[in-house]
Amino acid sequence: MIYGIGETVFDILFDTSNKPMTSTPGGSTFNAMISLGRSGRAVSFISEVGDDHIGELTRSFLKANGVDERYVVTRRSMRSPLSLAFIDSAGDAHYTFYKDHAHDAIPMYEIEPRVNEEDVLLFGSFYAINPVLAEQVKYVVEQFYKAGSVIYYDVNFRASHKGELKAVMPNVIYNFEKATIVKGSDEDFGLLLGETDPEKIYKSMFESMGKVFVCTRASKGVELFYGKEHMHVEARDIKPVSTIGAGDSFNAGFLAKFSRSIEDGERCFSMESLEMNVKEGVEYATEVCLSLDNYIAHR
């Protein structure tokens, strides 16, 4: 089973003339869960929604896409978060968020059935380091860590949170230490560490920790590191319609491929196997960039 923990946000997309184009449930881990559900993977999402129409819509959307939502809590006094995404001429999104932070707290409970080493946890973005949520997130992460599960951490750190970096950095380091696989963009690490060179980042941060390190570089492709080995995977040459959900879809593609190897009894971290995971991630991300959707089409 692939578990994900993260927020739900209802996205409203605007075109270059600031006219609304479409709306859809979203959120970083949420988007990946939908793509994984559509690809036929067994997935379960841990989150919360407001007790409103958007919350009901979000729950229904999870179910319709094959995602187990038993751990999605409905907050009786909370309004579901909204995101306004303004698409520029390059297909990149610029966000404005509206969130009910006073109620940002999932309950600390045991995941049932008990997780084990064949399970995977996906988490990331500011949700994973938000001081308001830190104890709840760590409580869940510790369950997977103690069980020997694979933990996939997507940094996904936005410039809008740079002023909070000092306060959240201990949580970032905690996530680095607990993760089996760390994925982030060169832009993420430029903001976090002041360094964008993937090899320098790996050697200074992750090689000694024994982590799998995946660094995405937009059109420049993906750099993959593990042990003493390094591999480059090319990006597809496309003109994006929208980059919303591209990184999330990459995570889904990587984990879709990885989870199949677990099912086959091969929890493998060879570079050959990891390369196949990255290539699947690139395919998922490419598909999403060529549409206005946050997730892949049904497989």
Contacts in CASP RR format, 6 or more apart in sequence:
PFRMAT RR
TARGET T0000
AUTHOR 0000-0000-0000
METHOD contacts of the structure
MODEL  1
MIYGIGETVFDILFDTSNKPMTSTPGGSTFNAMISLGRSGRAVSFISEVG
DDHIGELTRSFLKANGVDERYVVTRRSMRSPLSLAFIDSAGDAHYTFYKD
HAHDAIPMYEIEPRVNEEDVLLFGSFYAINPVLAEQVKYVVEQFYKAGSV
IYYDVNFRASHKGELKAVMPNVIYNFEKATIVKGSDEDFGLLLGETDPEK
IYKSMFESMGKVFVCTRASKGVELFYGKEHMHVEARDIKPVSTIGAGDSF
NAGFLAKFSRSIEDGERCFSMESLEMNVKEGVEYATEVCLSLDNYIAHR
1 42 0 8 1.000
1 43 0 8 1.000
1 44 0 8 1.000
1 115 0 8 1.000
1 118 0 8 1.000
1 119 0 8 1.000
1 120 0 8 1.000
2 33 0 8 1.000
2 36 0 8 1.000
2 41 0 8 1.000
2 42 0 8 1.000
2 43 0 8 1.000
2 44 0 8 1.000
2 119 0 8 1.000
2 120 0 8 1.000
2 121 0 8 1.000
2 122 0 8 1.000
2 255 0 8 1.000
2 259 0 8 1.000
3 43 0 8 1.000
3 44 0 8 1.000
3 45 0 8 1.000
3 46 0 8 1.000
3 111 0 8 1.000
3 115 0 8 1.000
3 119 0 8 1.000
3 120 0 8 1.000
3 121 0 8 1.000
3 122 0 8 1.000
3 144 0 8 1.000
4 29 0 8 1.000
4 32 0 8 1.000
4 33 0 8 1.000
4 43 0 8 1.000
4 44 0 8 1.000
4 45 0 8 1.000
4 46 0 8 1.000
4 121 0 8 1.000
4 122 0 8 1.000
4 123 0 8 1.000
5 29 0 8 1.000
5 45 0 8 1.000
5 46 0 8 1.000
5 47 0 8 1.000
5 106 0 8 1.000
5 121 0 8 1.000
5 122 0 8 1.000
5 123 0 8 1.000
5 127 0 8 1.000
5 128 0 8 1.000
5 137 0 8 1.000
5 140 0 8 1.000
5 141 0 8 1.000
6 27 0 8 1.000
6 28 0 8 1.000
6 29 0 8 1.000
6 30 0 8 1.000
6 45 0 8 1.000
6 46 0 8 1.000
6 47 0 8 1.000
6 123 0 8 1.000
6 124 0 8 1.000
6 125 0 8 1.000
6 127 0 8 1.000
6 128 0 8 1.000
7 27 0 8 1.000
7 28 0 8 1.000
7 29 0 8 1.000
7 30 0 8 1.000
7 47 0 8 1.000
7 48 0 8 1.000
7 81 0 8 1.000
7 125 0 8 1.000
7 127 0 8 1.000
8 25 0 8 1.000
8 26 0 8 1.000
8 27 0 8 1.000
8 30 0 8 1.000
8 47 0 8 1.000
8 48 0 8 1.000
8 49 0 8 1.000
8 55 0 8 1.000
8 58 0 8 1.000
8 72 0 8 1.000
8 80 0 8 1.000
8 81 0 8 1.000
9 25 0 8 1.000
9 26 0 8 1.000
9 27 0 8 1.000
9 30 0 8 1.000
9 81 0 8 1.000
9 82 0 8 1.000
9 83 0 8 1.000
9 97 0 8 1.000
9 99 0 8 1.000
10 23 0 8 1.000
10 24 0 8 1.000
10 25 0 8 1.000
10 26 0 8 1.000
10 54 0 8 1.000
10 57 0 8 1.000
10 58 0 8 1.000
10 80 0 8 1.000
10 81 0 8 1.000
10 82 0 8 1.000
10 83 0 8 1.000
11 23 0 8 1.000
11 24 0 8 1.000
11 25 0 8 1.000
11 26 0 8 1.000
11 27 0 8 1.000
11 83 0 8 1.000
11 85 0 8 1.000
11 244 0 8 1.000
11 294 0 8 1.000
12 20 0 8 1.000
12 22 0 8 1.000
12 23 0 8 1.000
12 82 0 8 1.000
12 83 0 8 1.000
12 84 0 8 1.000
12 85 0 8 1.000
13 20 0 8 1.000
13 21 0 8 1.000
13 22 0 8 1.000
13 23 0 8 1.000
13 24 0 8 1.000
13 85 0 8 1.000
13 87 0 8 1.000
13 93 0 8 1.000
13 242 0 8 1.000
13 244 0 8 1.000
13 292 0 8 1.000
14 20 0 8 1.000
14 21 0 8 1.000
14 84 0 8 1.000
14 85 0 8 1.000
14 86 0 8 1.000
14 87 0 8 1.000
15 21 0 8 1.000
15 87 0 8 1.000
16 87 0 8 1.000
16 88 0 8 1.000
16 89 0 8 1.000
18 86 0 8 1.000
21 87 0 8 1.000
21 292 0 8 1.000
22 292 0 8 1.000
24 293 0 8 1.000
24 294 0 8 1.000
25 54 0 8 1.000
25 57 0 8 1.000
25 58 0 8 1.000
25 61 0 8 1.000
26 34 0 8 1.000
26 83 0 8 1.000
26 294 0 8 1.000
27 83 0 8 1.000
27 125 0 8 1.000
27 248 0 8 1.000
27 294 0 8 1.000
28 124 0 8 1.000
28 125 0 8 1.000
28 127 0 8 1.000
28 154 0 8 1.000
28 156 0 8 1.000
28 245 0 8 1.000
28 248 0 8 1.000
29 45 0 8 1.000
29 47 0 8 1.000
29 122 0 8 1.000
29 123 0 8 1.000
29 124 0 8 1.000
29 125 0 8 1.000
29 127 0 8 1.000
29 154 0 8 1.000
29 248 0 8 1.000
30 45 0 8 1.000
30 47 0 8 1.000
30 248 0 8 1.000
31 245 0 8 1.000
31 248 0 8 1.000
31 249 0 8 1.000
31 252 0 8 1.000
31 294 0 8 1.000
31 295 0 8 1.000
32 122 0 8 1.000
32 248 0 8 1.000
32 249 0 8 1.000
32 251 0 8 1.000
32 252 0 8 1.000
32 255 0 8 1.000
32 295 0 8 1.000
33 43 0 8 1.000
33 45 0 8 1.000
33 62 0 8 1.000
33 67 0 8 1.000
33 122 0 8 1.000
33 252 0 8 1.000
34 61 0 8 1.000
34 62 0 8 1.000
34 65 0 8 1.000
34 67 0 8 1.000
34 294 0 8 1.000
34 295 0 8 1.000
35 248 0 8 1.000
35 249 0 8 1.000
35 252 0 8 1.000
35 253 0 8 1.000
35 256 0 8 1.000
35 284 0 8 1.000
35 288 0 8 1.000
35 295 0 8 1.000
35 296 0 8 1.000
36 43 0 8 1.000
36 67 0 8 1.000
36 252 0 8 1.000
36 253 0 8 1.000
36 255 0 8 1.000
36 256 0 8 1.000
37 43 0 8 1.000
37 65 0 8 1.000
37 66 0 8 1.000
37 67 0 8 1.000
38 65 0 8 1.000
38 66 0 8 1.000
38 295 0 8 1.000
38 296 0 8 1.000
38 297 0 8 1.000
38 298 0 8 1.000
38 299 0 8 1.000
39 252 0 8 1.000
39 253 0 8 1.000
39 256 0 8 1.000
39 296 0 8 1.000
39 299 0 8 1.000
40 66 0 8 1.000
40 299 0 8 1.000
41 255 0 8 1.000
41 256 0 8 1.000
41 259 0 8 1.000
42 68 0 8 1.000
42 259 0 8 1.000
43 66 0 8 1.000
43 67 0 8 1.000
43 68 0 8 1.000
44 67 0 8 1.000
44 68 0 8 1.000
44 69 0 8 1.000
44 70 0 8 1.000
44 71 0 8 1.000
45 62 0 8 1.000
45 67 0 8 1.000
45 68 0 8 1.000
45 69 0 8 1.000
45 71 0 8 1.000
45 72 0 8 1.000
46 71 0 8 1.000
46 72 0 8 1.000
46 106 0 8 1.000
46 111 0 8 1.000
46 140 0 8 1.000
47 71 0 8 1.000
47 72 0 8 1.000
47 73 0 8 1.000
47 106 0 8 1.000
48 72 0 8 1.000
48 73 0 8 1.000
48 74 0 8 1.000
48 75 0 8 1.000
48 78 0 8 1.000
48 103 0 8 1.000
48 106 0 8 1.000
49 55 0 8 1.000
49 58 0 8 1.000
49 59 0 8 1.000
49 72 0 8 1.000
49 73 0 8 1.000
49 74 0 8 1.000
49 75 0 8 1.000
49 78 0 8 1.000
49 80 0 8 1.000
50 74 0 8 1.000
50 75 0 8 1.000
50 78 0 8 1.000
50 79 0 8 1.000
50 80 0 8 1.000
50 100 0 8 1.000
51 74 0 8 1.000
51 75 0 8 1.000
51 76 0 8 1.000
51 77 0 8 1.000
51 78 0 8 1.000
52 79 0 8 1.000
52 80 0 8 1.000
54 80 0 8 1.000
54 82 0 8 1.000
55 74 0 8 1.000
55 80 0 8 1.000
58 72 0 8 1.000
58 80 0 8 1.000
59 69 0 8 1.000
59 72 0 8 1.000
59 74 0 8 1.000
62 69 0 8 1.000
62 72 0 8 1.000
63 69 0 8 1.000
65 295 0 8 1.000
71 111 0 8 1.000
73 106 0 8 1.000
73 107 0 8 1.000
75 103 0 8 1.000
77 103 0 8 1.000
78 100 0 8 1.000
78 103 0 8 1.000
79 100 0 8 1.000
80 100 0 8 1.000
81 97 0 8 1.000
81 98 0 8 1.000
81 99 0 8 1.000
81 100 0 8 1.000
82 97 0 8 1.000
82 98 0 8 1.000
82 99 0 8 1.000
83 95 0 8 1.000
83 96 0 8 1.000
83 97 0 8 1.000
83 98 0 8 1.000
84 95 0 8 1.000
84 96 0 8 1.000
84 97 0 8 1.000
84 98 0 8 1.000
85 93 0 8 1.000
85 94 0 8 1.000
85 95 0 8 1.000
85 244 0 8 1.000
86 93 0 8 1.000
86 94 0 8 1.000
86 95 0 8 1.000
86 96 0 8 1.000
87 93 0 8 1.000
87 242 0 8 1.000
87 244 0 8 1.000
88 94 0 8 1.000
90 240 0 8 1.000
90 243 0 8 1.000
91 240 0 8 1.000
91 241 0 8 1.000
91 242 0 8 1.000
91 243 0 8 1.000
92 240 0 8 1.000
92 243 0 8 1.000
93 242 0 8 1.000
93 243 0 8 1.000
93 244 0 8 1.000
95 158 0 8 1.000
95 160 0 8 1.000
101 132 0 8 1.000
104 130 0 8 1.000
104 132 0 8 1.000
104 133 0 8 1.000
105 132 0 8 1.000
105 133 0 8 1.000
105 136 0 8 1.000
106 133 0 8 1.000
106 136 0 8 1.000
107 136 0 8 1.000
108 135 0 8 1.000
108 136 0 8 1.000
108 139 0 8 1.000
108 140 0 8 1.000
110 143 0 8 1.000
111 140 0 8 1.000
111 143 0 8 1.000
114 147 0 8 1.000
115 121 0 8 1.000
115 143 0 8 1.000
115 144 0 8 1.000
115 147 0 8 1.000
115 149 0 8 1.000
116 147 0 8 1.000
116 148 0 8 1.000
116 149 0 8 1.000
117 147 0 8 1.000
117 148 0 8 1.000
117 149 0 8 1.000
117 267 0 8 1.000
118 149 0 8 1.000
118 262 0 8 1.000
118 267 0 8 1.000
119 144 0 8 1.000
119 147 0 8 1.000
119 149 0 8 1.000
119 150 0 8 1.000
120 149 0 8 1.000
120 150 0 8 1.000
120 151 0 8 1.000
120 152 0 8 1.000
120 255 0 8 1.000
120 258 0 8 1.000
120 259 0 8 1.000
120 262 0 8 1.000
121 140 0 8 1.000
121 141 0 8 1.000
121 144 0 8 1.000
121 149 0 8 1.000
121 150 0 8 1.000
121 151 0 8 1.000
121 152 0 8 1.000
122 152 0 8 1.000
122 154 0 8 1.000
122 251 0 8 1.000
122 255 0 8 1.000
123 137 0 8 1.000
123 140 0 8 1.000
123 141 0 8 1.000
123 151 0 8 1.000
123 152 0 8 1.000
123 153 0 8 1.000
123 154 0 8 1.000
123 175 0 8 1.000
124 153 0 8 1.000
124 154 0 8 1.000
124 155 0 8 1.000
124 156 0 8 1.000
124 175 0 8 1.000
125 154 0 8 1.000
125 156 0 8 1.000
125 157 0 8 1.000
125 158 0 8 1.000
126 156 0 8 1.000
126 157 0 8 1.000
126 158 0 8 1.000
126 161 0 8 1.000
126 168 0 8 1.000
127 133 0 8 1.000
127 137 0 8 1.000
128 137 0 8 1.000
128 153 0 8 1.000
128 171 0 8 1.000
128 175 0 8 1.000
129 157 0 8 1.000
129 168 0 8 1.000
129 171 0 8 1.000
129 172 0 8 1.000
129 175 0 8 1.000
130 137 0 8 1.000
130 168 0 8 1.000
130 171 0 8 1.000
131 167 0 8 1.000
131 168 0 8 1.000
131 171 0 8 1.000
134 171 0 8 1.000
138 174 0 8 1.000
141 151 0 8 1.000
141 175 0 8 1.000
141 178 0 8 1.000
142 178 0 8 1.000
144 151 0 8 1.000
145 151 0 8 1.000
145 178 0 8 1.000
150 180 0 8 1.000
150 181 0 8 1.000
150 258 0 8 1.000
150 262 0 8 1.000
150 267 0 8 1.000
151 178 0 8 1.000
151 179 0 8 1.000
151 180 0 8 1.000
151 181 0 8 1.000
152 179 0 8 1.000
152 180 0 8 1.000
152 181 0 8 1.000
152 183 0 8 1.000
152 251 0 8 1.000
152 254 0 8 1.000
152 255 0 8 1.000
153 175 0 8 1.000
153 176 0 8 1.000
153 178 0 8 1.000
153 179 0 8 1.000
153 181 0 8 1.000
153 182 0 8 1.000
153 183 0 8 1.000
154 183 0 8 1.000
154 184 0 8 1.000
154 247 0 8 1.000
154 248 0 8 1.000
154 251 0 8 1.000
155 172 0 8 1.000
155 182 0 8 1.000
155 183 0 8 1.000
155 184 0 8 1.000
155 185 0 8 1.000
155 188 0 8 1.000
155 189 0 8 1.000
155 192 0 8 1.000
156 184 0 8 1.000
156 185 0 8 1.000
156 188 0 8 1.000
156 247 0 8 1.000
157 172 0 8 1.000
157 188 0 8 1.000
157 191 0 8 1.000
157 192 0 8 1.000
158 191 0 8 1.000
159 191 0 8 1.000
161 168 0 8 1.000
162 191 0 8 1.000
165 191 0 8 1.000
165 192 0 8 1.000
169 192 0 8 1.000
172 192 0 8 1.000
176 182 0 8 1.000
176 205 0 8 1.000
176 206 0 8 1.000
176 209 0 8 1.000
176 211 0 8 1.000
177 209 0 8 1.000
179 211 0 8 1.000
180 211 0 8 1.000
180 212 0 8 1.000
181 211 0 8 1.000
181 212 0 8 1.000
181 213 0 8 1.000
181 214 0 8 1.000
182 206 0 8 1.000
182 211 0 8 1.000
182 212 0 8 1.000
182 213 0 8 1.000
182 214 0 8 1.000
183 213 0 8 1.000
183 214 0 8 1.000
183 215 0 8 1.000
183 216 0 8 1.000
183 250 0 8 1.000
183 251 0 8 1.000
183 254 0 8 1.000
184 214 0 8 1.000
184 215 0 8 1.000
184 216 0 8 1.000
185 215 0 8 1.000
185 216 0 8 1.000
185 217 0 8 1.000
185 218 0 8 1.000
186 196 0 8 1.000
186 197 0 8 1.000
186 198 0 8 1.000
186 215 0 8 1.000
186 216 0 8 1.000
186 217 0 8 1.000
187 196 0 8 1.000
189 195 0 8 1.000
189 196 0 8 1.000
189 201 0 8 1.000
189 215 0 8 1.000
190 196 0 8 1.000
193 201 0 8 1.000
193 205 0 8 1.000
195 201 0 8 1.000
195 204 0 8 1.000
198 213 0 8 1.000
198 215 0 8 1.000
198 217 0 8 1.000
198 223 0 8 1.000
198 225 0 8 1.000
199 223 0 8 1.000
199 225 0 8 1.000
199 230 0 8 1.000
201 213 0 8 1.000
201 215 0 8 1.000
202 213 0 8 1.000
202 215 0 8 1.000
202 225 0 8 1.000
202 230 0 8 1.000
205 213 0 8 1.000
206 213 0 8 1.000
206 225 0 8 1.000
207 213 0 8 1.000
207 225 0 8 1.000
207 227 0 8 1.000
207 228 0 8 1.000
210 226 0 8 1.000
210 227 0 8 1.000
211 226 0 8 1.000
212 224 0 8 1.000
212 225 0 8 1.000
212 226 0 8 1.000
212 269 0 8 1.000
212 274 0 8 1.000
213 224 0 8 1.000
213 225 0 8 1.000
213 226 0 8 1.000
214 222 0 8 1.000
214 223 0 8 1.000
214 224 0 8 1.000
214 225 0 8 1.000
214 254 0 8 1.000
214 278 0 8 1.000
215 222 0 8 1.000
215 223 0 8 1.000
215 224 0 8 1.000
215 225 0 8 1.000
216 222 0 8 1.000
216 247 0 8 1.000
216 250 0 8 1.000
217 223 0 8 1.000
217 235 0 8 1.000
218 235 0 8 1.000
219 235 0 8 1.000
219 237 0 8 1.000
220 235 0 8 1.000
221 232 0 8 1.000
221 233 0 8 1.000
221 234 0 8 1.000
221 235 0 8 1.000
221 282 0 8 1.000
222 232 0 8 1.000
222 233 0 8 1.000
222 235 0 8 1.000
222 278 0 8 1.000
222 282 0 8 1.000
223 230 0 8 1.000
223 231 0 8 1.000
223 232 0 8 1.000
223 233 0 8 1.000
224 230 0 8 1.000
224 231 0 8 1.000
224 232 0 8 1.000
224 233 0 8 1.000
224 271 0 8 1.000
224 274 0 8 1.000
224 275 0 8 1.000
224 278 0 8 1.000
225 231 0 8 1.000
226 269 0 8 1.000
226 271 0 8 1.000
226 274 0 8 1.000
229 271 0 8 1.000
231 271 0 8 1.000
231 274 0 8 1.000
231 275 0 8 1.000
231 278 0 8 1.000
233 275 0 8 1.000
233 278 0 8 1.000
233 279 0 8 1.000
233 282 0 8 1.000
234 282 0 8 1.000
235 282 0 8 1.000
235 286 0 8 1.000
236 282 0 8 1.000
236 286 0 8 1.000
238 286 0 8 1.000
238 289 0 8 1.000
238 290 0 8 1.000
240 246 0 8 1.000
240 289 0 8 1.000
240 290 0 8 1.000
241 289 0 8 1.000
241 290 0 8 1.000
241 291 0 8 1.000
241 292 0 8 1.000
242 288 0 8 1.000
242 289 0 8 1.000
242 291 0 8 1.000
242 292 0 8 1.000
243 289 0 8 1.000
244 288 0 8 1.000
244 292 0 8 1.000
244 294 0 8 1.000
245 285 0 8 1.000
245 288 0 8 1.000
245 294 0 8 1.000
245 295 0 8 1.000
246 285 0 8 1.000
246 288 0 8 1.000
246 289 0 8 1.000
247 285 0 8 1.000
248 288 0 8 1.000
248 294 0 8 1.000
248 295 0 8 1.000
249 281 0 8 1.000
249 284 0 8 1.000
249 285 0 8 1.000
249 287 0 8 1.000
249 288 0 8 1.000
249 294 0 8 1.000
249 295 0 8 1.000
249 296 0 8 1.000
250 281 0 8 1.000
250 282 0 8 1.000
250 284 0 8 1.000
250 285 0 8 1.000
251 281 0 8 1.000
252 281 0 8 1.000
252 284 0 8 1.000
252 295 0 8 1.000
252 296 0 8 1.000
253 277 0 8 1.000
253 280 0 8 1.000
253 281 0 8 1.000
253 283 0 8 1.000
253 284 0 8 1.000
253 285 0 8 1.000
254 277 0 8 1.000
254 278 0 8 1.000
254 280 0 8 1.000
254 281 0 8 1.000
255 277 0 8 1.000
256 280 0 8 1.000
256 281 0 8 1.000
256 284 0 8 1.000
257 276 0 8 1.000
257 277 0 8 1.000
257 280 0 8 1.000
257 281 0 8 1.000
258 277 0 8 1.000
261 267 0 8 1.000
261 268 0 8 1.000
261 273 0 8 1.000
266 273 0 8 1.000
284 296 0 8 1.000
287 296 0 8 1.000
287 297 0 8 1.000
288 294 0 8 1.000
288 295 0 8 1.000
288 296 0 8 1.000
END
